[in-house]
Amino acid sequence: MSKKKLGSRSSTQDVLQGINLNGKNMIVTGANTGIGYETARALAASGANVILACRDQGKAQEAVEKILKKHPAAKAVAMPLDLASVKSIQAFAEALPWETIDVLVCNAGV
């Protein structure tokens, strides 16, 4: 098997080409814009179950709708998470729909 050549101009499609993430549970913090959004979109498009964990639920839900419009079969949902609040973190953890998390992408800015 040959290695993929990736660089600064590689797209998410380049990185995830040939990778099947069906059934993998993933959380992306700060996923409503920028790199976080693109990461969540690409993971969901590759079959992962993705939670967009964001402070602003309105923006997070808009991001989910955008993902589902591009990839109707994607499994993406928004959940509230404010990493500056221990109470919010605890509520987020208690509300998780899965028993296991396969990947946590810590993208949210501090």
N, C-alpha and C positions, 0 to 999 in steps of 0.2 A: 504494500500500500504506500502510495506516495504522500508526502506531507503537503498540506496546503501552504501556499505562500501568501501570507497576510501582511499588510502594511498599513500605513497611515490613511490610505485611500480605500481600504477594504470596507465593504458595507456589512450590515448585519446579515444579509442574505449570504454573503461570502463566508462569513464566520460560521453560520449555522447550516450551510449546505450539507445535505446528506445526514444530518443529525435528527433523530426522531426523539422528541421529548414527551411523547404521549404518556399521560398518567403521572408525570413529574409535577410536584407541588412547589411553586416558586412565589416568593414575595419580592417585590421591588419597591423600595421606599422612594418617596419623591418622584413618583412615576407619572405625574400629570403633564410634564413638559420636558423638553430637551433630551439629554442622554437617557434619563430614567424612562421617559415615555417610549423612546425608540427601543430600549432594552425590553420593556414589557411587551411592546407590540411584536417584536421579533420572537420572543419566547412563546407568546400565545400563538403566533402564526406557525410555530414549529410543533405545536401540540401540547404544550405545557398548560397546566392549570395555574393561572397567574392572578395574584392579588396586587392591585395598585394601592399601596399604603401611603396615604397622603393626608395632610392637615386639612386642606380645603376639599370637602366632599363634592361640591359643585363642579370644580375643575377636574377632580378625579373621575367623576361620572361622565363628564364630557369626553375625557380621554378614553374611557372604556367604550363609549358609543362610537368614537372614531375608529378604535381598533376593530370593533365588531362590524362596522361598515366596510372596512377593508378586508376583513377575514371573518365572514359570517359563522364559520365553524369554531372560531376561537373560544376558549374558556377563560374569560377575564372578568373580574369583579373589582369594585372599589370598596375599600374599608377605611374608616377614619383612624389615623395614627399621627399623634403629635409627639415626636421624640423628645421634646423638652418637658413633657409631662409624664411622670411615673404612673399617674392614674390612667392616662390615655394608653400607655404601653400595656398596663395590666388588663384593661378592658379589651384591647386589641387581641392580646394573647388568649384571653378567655373566650373570645368570639370566633377564633379561628375554626374553620369548618373541617380541618384535617387533623389527624393525630401526628402526622409527620410532615416536616418541611425538608424538601430535597435541596433547595437553593435559596439563600437569602442574599439579595443584591442590596447592599447598603449604599444608596445613591443620594439620600436626602442631605442637603447642606446644613451646616450648623451655624 
